[in-house]
């Protein structure tokens, strides 16, 4: 998936200023404990970005825009509002 597609999905860019090689990546929070993170820009090969669940072990990696879009839609539809 391209960086533009990552942005279209609503991922937020995070910049890291580690010297001498600053880099950035994107994150998308569904709910507390369910977050997606992309590969860092310095890890991207041939312009293809990947998305994975943050801190999942083993990793679950997605590379297709349509799959990530469907997963985000499915998960957000199932969020139950908190009761007061």
C-alpha atoms as an extended CHARMM CRD file, in Angstrom:
* protein
*
        84  EXT
         1         1  UNK       CA              0.0000000000        0.0000000000        0.0000000000  PROA      1               0.0000000000
         2         2  UNK       CA              1.2440000000        3.4840000000       -0.6700000000  PROA      2               0.0000000000
         3         3  UNK       CA              1.8880000000        6.2410000000        1.8450000000  PROA      3               0.0000000000
         4         4  UNK       CA             -1.0200000000        8.1650000000        0.3380000000  PROA      4               0.0000000000
         5         5  UNK       CA             -3.3340000000        5.1950000000        1.0120000000  PROA      5               0.0000000000
         6         6  UNK       CA             -2.1220000000        5.0570000000        4.6310000000  PROA      6               0.0000000000
         7         7  UNK       CA             -3.0240000000        8.7460000000        4.9280000000  PROA      7               0.0000000000
         8         8  UNK       CA             -6.4300000000        8.1830000000        3.2880000000  PROA      8               0.0000000000
         9         9  UNK       CA             -7.2330000000        5.5720000000        5.9430000000  PROA      9               0.0000000000
        10        10  UNK       CA             -6.7900000000        8.2600000000        8.6100000000  PROA      10              0.0000000000
        11        11  UNK       CA             -3.4680000000        7.1980000000       10.0880000000  PROA      11              0.0000000000
        12        12  UNK       CA             -1.6320000000        9.9330000000       12.0110000000  PROA      12              0.0000000000
        13        13  UNK       CA              2.0170000000       10.6290000000       11.2950000000  PROA      13              0.0000000000
        14        14  UNK       CA              4.5530000000       10.4080000000       14.1360000000  PROA      14              0.0000000000
        15        15  UNK       CA              7.9860000000       11.9540000000       13.6420000000  PROA      15              0.0000000000
        16        16  UNK       CA             10.9980000000       10.6810000000       15.5560000000  PROA      16              0.0000000000
        17        17  UNK       CA             14.0270000000       12.9470000000       15.6430000000  PROA      17              0.0000000000
        18        18  UNK       CA             16.6940000000       10.4540000000       16.5710000000  PROA      18              0.0000000000
        19        19  UNK       CA             19.9730000000       11.8340000000       15.3460000000  PROA      19              0.0000000000
        20        20  UNK       CA             21.5560000000       11.3990000000       12.9000000000  PROA      20              0.0000000000
        21        21  UNK       CA             18.6920000000        9.6410000000       11.0670000000  PROA      21              0.0000000000
        22        22  UNK       CA             15.2300000000       11.0340000000       11.8120000000  PROA      22              0.0000000000
        23        23  UNK       CA             12.3250000000        8.9090000000       10.6160000000  PROA      23              0.0000000000
        24        24  UNK       CA              8.5410000000        8.7550000000       10.7330000000  PROA      24              0.0000000000
        25        25  UNK       CA              5.7260000000        6.2270000000       10.8060000000  PROA      25              0.0000000000
        26        26  UNK       CA              1.9360000000        6.2700000000       11.1130000000  PROA      26              0.0000000000
        27        27  UNK       CA             -0.4440000000        5.0860000000       13.8320000000  PROA      27              0.0000000000
        28        28  UNK       CA             -4.1840000000        4.4530000000       14.0020000000  PROA      28              0.0000000000
        29        29  UNK       CA             -5.9690000000        3.8950000000       17.3180000000  PROA      29              0.0000000000
        30        30  UNK       CA             -9.2080000000        1.9010000000       17.2610000000  PROA      30              0.0000000000
        31        31  UNK       CA             -9.7130000000        1.7480000000       21.0670000000  PROA      31              0.0000000000
        32        32  UNK       CA             -7.3890000000        1.4510000000       24.0620000000  PROA      32              0.0000000000
        33        33  UNK       CA             -5.2180000000       -1.5970000000       23.4530000000  PROA      33              0.0000000000
        34        34  UNK       CA             -6.0650000000       -1.9390000000       19.7420000000  PROA      34              0.0000000000
        35        35  UNK       CA             -3.6730000000        0.1590000000       17.7050000000  PROA      35              0.0000000000
        36        36  UNK       CA             -2.1680000000       -0.1560000000       14.2620000000  PROA      36              0.0000000000
        37        37  UNK       CA              1.3290000000        0.9920000000       13.3510000000  PROA      37              0.0000000000
        38        38  UNK       CA              2.9980000000        1.2100000000        9.9440000000  PROA      38              0.0000000000
        39        39  UNK       CA              6.5130000000        0.4320000000        8.9680000000  PROA      39              0.0000000000
        40        40  UNK       CA              8.8630000000        3.4030000000        9.3600000000  PROA      40              0.0000000000
        41        41  UNK       CA              9.6550000000        5.4190000000        6.2530000000  PROA      41              0.0000000000
        42        42  UNK       CA             13.2630000000        4.1900000000        6.3150000000  PROA      42              0.0000000000
        43        43  UNK       CA             12.0350000000        0.5520000000        6.2370000000  PROA      43              0.0000000000
        44        44  UNK       CA              9.6930000000        0.9480000000        3.2590000000  PROA      44              0.0000000000
        45        45  UNK       CA             10.7530000000       -0.9900000000        0.1700000000  PROA      45              0.0000000000
        46        46  UNK       CA              9.6020000000       -0.0550000000       -3.3360000000  PROA      46              0.0000000000
        47        47  UNK       CA              7.1360000000        2.4710000000       -1.9080000000  PROA      47              0.0000000000
        48        48  UNK       CA              5.0910000000       -0.3070000000       -0.2520000000  PROA      48              0.0000000000
        49        49  UNK       CA              4.0190000000        0.4190000000        3.3240000000  PROA      49              0.0000000000
        50        50  UNK       CA              2.8020000000       -2.2690000000        5.7190000000  PROA      50              0.0000000000
        51        51  UNK       CA              0.4480000000       -2.0870000000        8.7030000000  PROA      51              0.0000000000
        52        52  UNK       CA              0.4660000000       -4.2850000000       11.7850000000  PROA      52              0.0000000000
        53        53  UNK       CA             -1.1650000000       -4.4970000000       15.2010000000  PROA      53              0.0000000000
        54        54  UNK       CA              0.9910000000       -2.6540000000       17.7080000000  PROA      54              0.0000000000
        55        55  UNK       CA              2.7120000000       -5.0620000000       20.1200000000  PROA      55              0.0000000000
        56        56  UNK       CA              1.1490000000       -8.2280000000       18.6660000000  PROA      56              0.0000000000
        57        57  UNK       CA              3.3240000000      -11.2830000000       19.0280000000  PROA      57              0.0000000000
        58        58  UNK       CA              3.6760000000      -12.8630000000       16.5710000000  PROA      58              0.0000000000
        59        59  UNK       CA              3.2230000000      -10.0020000000       14.1450000000  PROA      59              0.0000000000
        60        60  UNK       CA              0.0850000000       -9.7660000000       12.0210000000  PROA      60              0.0000000000
        61        61  UNK       CA              0.9930000000       -7.7600000000        8.9200000000  PROA      61              0.0000000000
        62        62  UNK       CA             -1.2290000000       -6.2590000000        6.2270000000  PROA      62              0.0000000000
        63        63  UNK       CA              0.0000000000       -4.8000000000        2.9420000000  PROA      63              0.0000000000
        64        64  UNK       CA             -3.2250000000       -4.2550000000        0.9880000000  PROA      64              0.0000000000
        65        65  UNK       CA             -5.2480000000       -1.0460000000        1.3230000000  PROA      65              0.0000000000
        66        66  UNK       CA             -8.5740000000       -2.8460000000        0.9040000000  PROA      66              0.0000000000
        67        67  UNK       CA             -7.8240000000       -5.3100000000        3.7050000000  PROA      67              0.0000000000
        68        68  UNK       CA             -6.8200000000       -2.6090000000        6.1790000000  PROA      68              0.0000000000
        69        69  UNK       CA             -9.8360000000       -0.5010000000        5.2260000000  PROA      69              0.0000000000
        70        70  UNK       CA            -12.1950000000       -3.4600000000        5.7270000000  PROA      70              0.0000000000
        71        71  UNK       CA            -10.5920000000       -4.3360000000        9.0670000000  PROA      71              0.0000000000
        72        72  UNK       CA            -10.8470000000       -0.7610000000       10.3730000000  PROA      72              0.0000000000
        73        73  UNK       CA            -14.4890000000       -0.5980000000        9.2640000000  PROA      73              0.0000000000
        74        74  UNK       CA            -15.3250000000       -3.9230000000       10.8960000000  PROA      74              0.0000000000
        75        75  UNK       CA            -13.6450000000       -3.0770000000       14.1840000000  PROA      75              0.0000000000
        76        76  UNK       CA            -15.0890000000        0.4270000000       14.4670000000  PROA      76              0.0000000000
        77        77  UNK       CA            -18.6160000000       -0.8630000000       13.7600000000  PROA      77              0.0000000000
        78        78  UNK       CA            -18.3170000000       -3.2050000000       16.7580000000  PROA      78              0.0000000000
        79        79  UNK       CA            -17.2830000000       -0.5690000000       19.3030000000  PROA      79              0.0000000000
        80        80  UNK       CA            -19.8540000000       -0.5720000000       22.0480000000  PROA      80              0.0000000000
        81        81  UNK       CA            -20.4800000000        2.8340000000       23.6430000000  PROA      81              0.0000000000
        82        82  UNK       CA            -19.6150000000        3.0170000000       27.3300000000  PROA      82              0.0000000000
        83        83  UNK       CA            -22.5810000000        2.8950000000       29.6770000000  PROA      83              0.0000000000
        84        84  UNK       CA            -22.9160000000        5.6890000000       32.2440000000  PROA      84              0.0000000000
